[in-house]
Amino acid sequence: MTNADSPVLRPAQPQDTRDILAMIVELAVYEREPDAVHATESDLTEALFGSTPVASALVAEVDGSVAGFALWFTTFSTWEGRAGMWLEDLFVRPEFRQAGVGLALLTELAQECLRRGFSRLEWWVLDWNSLAIGFYDALGAESMDEWTRRRLSGSTITALAASQSRE
């Protein structure tokens, strides 16, 4: 990729929600979960640009085409006593992979962490995604294999929320 093709990064704008949602769907297909996306453009617009935004996003463009995005939100470490950044999704469209787009997005997120005084930048990667794992290893990212992810959602979160009212 030439310098003319270098990614241009910018904060997402409301008009980007259609492209971001399309890339979220592309990511779900890549991650073998094509029917898992329930988000709508309206959901993303509210989450990123509503009266109380809960997430932020960067968009990467190459020659005017949307090449990828990174969507993140703030976390907090009680052990560090400081905020951190959770990278929910990083996606680069196939035709732009291995061209510096992912590195540019992660570099910008690392810089944002430093600007904000965040102590961590964290994310998940699927254990079968060897290309991504190799990329993250090359950056010096630590594997957190000793942690097991847990989740309540749908009927299980509803049942727990209702459990105290039944006692």
Secondary structure, DSSP 8 states (H G I E B T S, - for coil): --GGG--EEEE--GGGHHHHHHHHHHHHHHTT-TT-----HHHHHHHHHSSS---EEEEEEETTEEEEEEEEEEEEETTTTEEEEEEEEEEE-GGGTTTTHHHHHHHHHHHHHHHHT-S-EE----TT-HHHHHHHHHHT----TT-------HHHHHHHHHHHHH-
